[in-house]
Amino acid sequence: MNSPSRYLLAGATVAAVLFTAGDFIGGAAVPSRQAVIFVPPDRLPMPTTRAIYRPAQDDRQAIDAALAAHGNRQNIVPTFFTDLIRTMERSGVSAHVAREVAVTLARNPKLDELAAMTIAGCFPAYLAATGNDPDTALADLMSYVQHPAGFASRIDPNLRILAPEMVTRINDKVLSGKDSAAELIMEQALLARFNPSLGARILVPR
């Protein structure tokens, strides 16, 4: 997930992720897919939930612990994940589930900022479209992004995520050793299906 090919500006490191009015900009590094603005996904019907007030510091402590578990070699700032929580809550995800998603993403050392943005950004719509429980939905999205070749053929065809030619492209990239390119194809497909407005902002056209 953190291959050098994913970075557009070599040697450029940004110290923080800036959030304004619920949109987030940039990241601790600038990958090949430029993160510009994060917006909540297009709303799909979701179960009614009632947010429970919880001091933000509780989320920060949980994120800090998750990052510390693997040393945070990518130097992702904790506020990146705490603001992912707020964004998911605004998209209709319950406070508890949003927190668990963000902590799980922070705990995974293989996910860079844009992979985490893709998963969190697609999660509300994916959850609604599949009707799965949150744990299963999150596990699916993480598997698709981290192992695109292995899971491309397992996606439910009713979800209309990958056309057959895209599956072929993913397999070709993996066979040629271009794992990051395969991940990008999968992420593009997920965003196009579940959060096209976010995809248009964080993926640089090629």
Protein Blocks (a to p, Z undefined) as FASTA:
>chain_A
ZZfklpmbghiacfbdcdeehiaehjfbdcfbdcfbdcddddddddddddddddfklmmm
mmmmmmmmnopmnopafklmmmmmmmmmmnopafklmmmmmmmmmmpmkbcfklmmmmmm
mmmmmmmmnopafklmmmmmmmmmmmmmlmmmmpcfklomagfklmmmmmmmmmnopaml
mmmmmmmmmmmmmommlmmmmpccZZ
